[in-house]
Amino acid sequence: MLLTGNKSIRDVIAFPKTQTAACPPTDALGKASDKQLKELHIRVAEPK
């Protein structure tokens, strides 16, 4: 049981995830664009 007294986390999460852990409102688990990676100074190195 949650601290709120609810039996399910889905009752208290504003945007519950799908069964695959995706979040449609935020497009979570989607690929980051090259622009987003550049803004965060992240470089993706593909394995050889």
C-alpha positions, -999 to +999 in steps of 0.1 A: +000+000+000+012+035-008+016+063+016-016+078+001-036+048+010-041+037-026-034+002-037-020+011-071+007+036-081-014+044-112-039+062-089-013+088-078+009+093-109-002+122-131+011+105-163+013+068-158+037+049-180+025+022-205+033-015-201+065-008-220+075+021-197+069+046-224+053+080-216+032+093-245+029+129-232+066+134-229+078+109-256+100+094-229+122+066-241+124+082-275+157+089-292+173+122-285+179+144-315+213+155-326+204+190-315+195+178-280+227+158-276+248+188-288+230+211-262+239+187-234+275+181-248+268+144-252+285+123-278+273+088-288+300+064-296+289+034-316+306+001-307+331-012-332 
